[in-house]
């Protein structure tokens, strides 16, 4: 059985449409049941037939949209039969049986999934485009974690939301490093066989380096870029931009990232909201001048 994330449910399942289809199928079945109870030889008239065909047509479209193909195929066969036997009389008992079979097909299709309720007060995130369009355009690698953070916020999984938000920041940090040509971490190797006074180094991709080590080397990379610039408003703007980013990233590391990654703390909804706002401001600021491209 597959458990869908909240975002997948909202995006794929269109719950309101599905509920309306189930209700319409139930109403059709009830009408046919009543007809055959009153008269076992009762036949459905043209209006009832047309209404049933219209319900099935809408149901087929919705179920295909939701990828509930087993139920959609069952309806497709029923529609085909109605079309090919347009002049044939249909007894209410037969229509009742067909409606029941379709209902059961829908229920069987839905049994493949488990659904979870949006936490109280977290409805605010349903239509919220977390981080904004520019951030998602400029940091496509962070998209998955942005959506996972949104799902966790809606579900009330606040510590999990902070975990994914810190991953979003990490994608921003990597992009910042790459924009400075800083793709590999230079690490000194301590080896008892090294000649006295000599130094040996190894290079480690940024993706596998600790934040603390990255932040220790990042200012040097920034200074190499800034030192080539003449004093000007643009240079001052760049100095402020990079200095603020480093300060914020270190605050993320010390304030939340280390603690959530090492299972030291649990966060409340208020915590997760505040951290989300902080990360969102940081990523939007970063997106103004940096991208993964």
C-alpha positions as CSV (number, residue, x, y, z in Angstrom):
1,X,0.0,0.0,0.0
2,X,1.4,3.4,-1.0
3,X,1.0,6.4,1.4
4,X,0.7,9.7,-0.5
5,X,2.2,12.9,0.7
6,X,-0.3,15.7,1.4
7,X,0.9,17.6,-1.6
8,X,0.2,14.6,-3.9
9,X,-3.3,14.3,-2.4
10,X,-4.1,18.0,-3.0
11,X,-2.4,18.0,-6.4
12,X,-3.6,14.6,-7.8
13,X,-6.8,13.6,-6.0
14,X,-9.0,16.6,-6.2
15,X,-11.0,15.3,-3.2
16,X,-14.0,17.5,-3.9
17,X,-14.4,16.1,-7.4
18,X,-14.0,12.5,-6.2
19,X,-16.6,13.0,-3.4
20,X,-19.1,14.4,-5.9
21,X,-18.6,11.5,-8.3
22,X,-19.1,8.9,-5.5
23,X,-22.2,10.8,-4.3
24,X,-23.7,10.9,-7.9
25,X,-23.0,7.1,-8.3
26,X,-24.7,6.5,-5.0
27,X,-27.8,8.5,-6.1
28,X,-28.0,6.7,-9.4
29,X,-27.8,3.3,-7.6
30,X,-30.5,4.4,-5.0
31,X,-32.8,5.4,-7.8
32,X,-32.4,2.1,-9.6
33,X,-32.8,0.1,-6.4
34,X,-36.0,1.9,-5.6
35,X,-37.4,1.3,-9.1
36,X,-36.8,-2.5,-9.0
37,X,-38.1,-2.7,-5.4
38,X,-41.4,-1.2,-6.5
39,X,-41.6,-3.3,-9.7
40,X,-39.1,-6.1,-10.4
41,X,-39.9,-5.7,-14.1
42,X,-39.2,-1.9,-14.1
43,X,-37.2,-0.5,-17.0
44,X,-35.3,2.7,-16.8
45,X,-36.6,5.5,-19.1
46,X,-34.6,7.6,-21.5
47,X,-34.1,10.4,-19.0
48,X,-32.7,8.1,-16.4
49,X,-30.5,6.4,-19.0
50,X,-29.2,9.8,-20.2
51,X,-28.6,10.9,-16.6
52,X,-26.7,7.7,-15.8
53,X,-24.6,8.1,-18.9
54,X,-23.7,11.6,-18.0
55,X,-22.7,10.6,-14.5
56,X,-20.5,7.8,-15.8
57,X,-18.9,10.1,-18.4
58,X,-17.9,12.6,-15.7
59,X,-16.8,9.8,-13.4
60,X,-14.6,8.3,-16.1
61,X,-12.9,11.6,-16.7
62,X,-12.2,12.3,-13.0
63,X,-11.0,8.8,-12.3
64,X,-8.6,8.9,-15.2
65,X,-7.3,12.3,-13.9
66,X,-6.7,10.7,-10.5
67,X,-5.0,7.7,-12.2
68,X,-7.6,5.3,-10.7
69,X,-7.5,3.3,-14.0
70,X,-9.2,0.1,-12.8
71,X,-12.4,1.9,-11.9
72,X,-12.1,4.2,-15.0
73,X,-11.8,1.1,-17.3
74,X,-14.8,-0.5,-15.7
75,X,-16.8,2.7,-16.4
76,X,-15.5,2.8,-20.0
77,X,-16.9,-0.7,-20.6
78,X,-20.3,0.3,-19.2
79,X,-20.4,3.4,-21.4
80,X,-19.4,1.3,-24.4
81,X,-22.3,-1.1,-23.7
82,X,-24.8,1.7,-23.3
83,X,-23.6,3.3,-26.6
84,X,-23.7,0.0,-28.6
85,X,-27.1,-1.0,-27.2
86,X,-28.8,2.3,-27.4
87,X,-32.1,0.9,-28.5
88,X,-32.2,-1.9,-26.0
89,X,-34.4,-1.7,-22.9
90,X,-32.5,-1.9,-19.6
91,X,-34.1,-3.2,-16.4
92,X,-33.7,-1.2,-13.2
93,X,-32.3,-4.3,-11.5
94,X,-29.6,-4.6,-14.2
95,X,-28.8,-0.9,-13.9
96,X,-28.7,-1.2,-10.1
97,X,-26.2,-4.1,-10.3
98,X,-24.0,-2.2,-12.8
99,X,-24.0,0.9,-10.6
100,X,-23.1,-1.2,-7.6
101,X,-20.2,-2.8,-9.5
102,X,-18.9,0.6,-10.5
103,X,-19.1,1.8,-6.9
104,X,-17.1,-1.3,-5.7
105,X,-14.5,-0.7,-8.4
106,X,-14.0,2.9,-7.2
107,X,-13.7,1.6,-3.6
108,X,-11.3,-1.1,-4.6
109,X,-9.1,1.5,-6.4
110,X,-9.1,3.8,-3.4
111,X,-8.0,0.9,-1.0
112,X,-4.6,1.1,-2.5
113,X,-4.0,4.5,-0.8
114,X,-3.9,5.9,2.7
115,X,-4.8,9.5,3.4
116,X,-3.8,11.8,6.2
117,X,-5.6,14.9,7.5
118,X,-4.2,18.4,7.3
119,X,-3.4,19.5,10.9
120,X,-5.6,22.0,12.6
121,X,-4.6,25.6,11.6
122,X,-2.3,24.4,8.8
123,X,-4.8,25.0,6.0
124,X,-2.8,28.2,5.4
125,X,-0.2,26.2,3.5
126,X,-2.6,24.5,1.1
127,X,-2.4,27.1,-1.6
128,X,0.9,28.7,-0.5
129,X,3.7,28.5,-3.0
130,X,6.5,27.9,-0.6
131,X,9.7,30.0,-1.2
132,X,8.2,31.6,-4.3
133,X,8.7,30.9,-8.0
134,X,12.1,32.5,-8.4
135,X,13.7,30.3,-5.8
136,X,12.3,27.2,-7.3
137,X,13.5,28.3,-10.8
138,X,17.0,29.1,-9.7
139,X,17.5,26.2,-7.3
140,X,15.7,23.2,-9.0
141,X,17.6,20.7,-6.8
142,X,15.8,22.1,-3.8
143,X,12.3,21.7,-5.2
144,X,11.8,18.2,-3.8
145,X,12.7,19.4,-0.2
146,X,10.6,22.5,-0.6
147,X,7.5,20.4,-1.4
148,X,8.4,17.9,1.4
149,X,8.7,20.8,3.8
150,X,5.3,22.1,2.7
151,X,3.7,18.6,3.2
152,X,5.2,18.3,6.7
153,X,4.0,21.8,7.6
154,X,0.5,20.9,6.5
155,X,0.6,17.5,8.3
156,X,1.8,19.1,11.6
157,X,5.2,17.2,11.3
158,X,7.1,20.3,12.5
159,X,10.5,18.7,13.2
160,X,10.4,17.0,9.8
161,X,9.6,20.3,8.2
162,X,12.7,21.9,9.8
163,X,14.8,19.0,8.6
164,X,13.7,19.6,5.0
165,X,14.1,23.4,5.3
166,X,17.7,22.9,6.4
167,X,18.2,20.7,3.3
168,X,16.9,23.6,1.2
169,X,19.5,25.9,2.8
170,X,22.2,23.4,1.9
171,X,21.3,23.5,-1.7
172,X,21.5,27.3,-1.5
173,X,25.0,27.0,0.2
174,X,26.2,24.6,-2.6
175,X,25.0,27.0,-5.3
176,X,26.7,29.9,-3.5
177,X,30.0,28.0,-3.4
178,X,29.7,27.0,-7.0
179,X,29.1,30.6,-8.1
180,X,32.5,31.4,-6.5
181,X,34.3,28.5,-8.2
182,X,34.5,26.7,-4.9
183,X,33.5,23.2,-5.8
184,X,36.0,21.2,-3.8
185,X,37.1,21.4,-0.2
186,X,40.8,21.5,0.4
187,X,41.7,19.4,3.5
188,X,45.1,19.0,5.0
189,X,46.3,15.4,5.5
190,X,48.1,14.6,8.7
191,X,50.4,11.7,7.9
192,X,53.3,10.5,10.1
193,X,55.2,9.7,6.9
194,X,55.0,13.2,5.6
195,X,58.4,15.0,5.4
196,X,58.8,17.5,8.2
197,X,57.7,20.9,7.0
198,X,55.9,19.5,4.0
199,X,52.1,19.5,3.6
200,X,49.8,17.1,1.9
201,X,46.2,17.9,0.9
202,X,43.2,16.1,-0.4
203,X,40.2,17.5,-2.2
204,X,36.6,16.7,-1.2
205,X,33.5,17.7,-3.2
206,X,31.4,20.4,-1.5
207,X,28.4,18.0,-1.4
208,X,30.3,15.8,1.1
209,X,31.8,18.5,3.3
210,X,30.7,19.7,6.7
211,X,29.1,23.1,6.9
212,X,31.6,24.3,9.4
213,X,34.6,23.5,7.2
214,X,32.9,25.1,4.2
215,X,32.2,28.3,6.2
216,X,35.8,28.3,7.3
217,X,37.1,28.4,3.7
218,X,34.2,30.4,2.1
219,X,35.4,33.9,3.3
220,X,38.8,33.4,1.6
221,X,37.0,32.5,-1.7
222,X,34.8,35.6,-1.4
223,X,37.8,37.8,-0.6
224,X,39.6,36.6,-3.8
225,X,36.6,37.9,-5.8
226,X,36.2,41.1,-3.9
227,X,39.9,42.1,-3.9
228,X,39.8,42.4,-7.7
229,X,37.0,45.0,-7.5
230,X,37.8,48.7,-7.2
231,X,36.1,50.6,-4.3
232,X,32.6,51.4,-5.5
233,X,29.0,51.2,-4.5
234,X,28.9,47.8,-6.3
235,X,31.8,46.5,-4.3
236,X,30.1,47.6,-1.1
237,X,26.9,45.9,-2.1
238,X,28.8,42.7,-2.8
239,X,30.6,42.9,0.6
240,X,27.3,43.3,2.4
241,X,25.6,40.6,0.4
242,X,28.2,37.9,1.1
243,X,28.8,38.9,4.7
244,X,25.1,38.7,5.5
245,X,24.8,35.3,3.8
246,X,27.7,33.8,5.7
247,X,26.3,35.1,9.0
248,X,22.8,33.7,8.2
249,X,24.2,30.3,7.1
250,X,26.2,30.0,10.3
251,X,23.1,30.9,12.3
252,X,21.2,28.1,10.5
253,X,24.0,25.7,11.3
254,X,24.3,26.6,15.0
255,X,20.6,27.4,15.6
256,X,18.8,24.5,13.9
257,X,20.7,22.4,11.4
258,X,23.1,20.6,13.8
259,X,20.4,20.0,16.3
260,X,17.8,18.6,13.9
261,X,20.3,16.4,12.0
262,X,21.5,14.9,15.2
263,X,18.1,14.3,16.9
264,X,18.7,16.7,19.7
265,X,15.4,18.6,19.7
266,X,11.8,18.6,18.7
267,X,10.1,21.7,17.1
268,X,6.6,23.1,17.6
269,X,4.3,24.5,14.9
270,X,5.4,28.1,15.9
271,X,9.0,27.1,15.6
272,X,8.5,25.6,12.2
273,X,6.6,28.6,11.0
274,X,9.4,31.0,12.2
275,X,12.2,28.9,10.7
276,X,10.3,28.6,7.4
277,X,10.0,32.4,7.3
278,X,13.7,32.8,8.0
279,X,14.7,30.2,5.3
280,X,12.3,31.8,2.8
281,X,13.8,35.2,3.3
282,X,17.4,33.8,3.0
283,X,16.6,31.8,-0.2
284,X,14.9,34.8,-1.9
285,X,17.8,37.0,-1.1
286,X,20.2,34.4,-2.4
287,X,18.1,33.9,-5.6
288,X,18.5,37.5,-6.4
289,X,22.1,37.0,-7.3
290,X,22.9,33.3,-7.3
291,X,21.6,30.2,-9.1
292,X,22.5,26.6,-9.7
293,X,23.1,27.4,-13.4
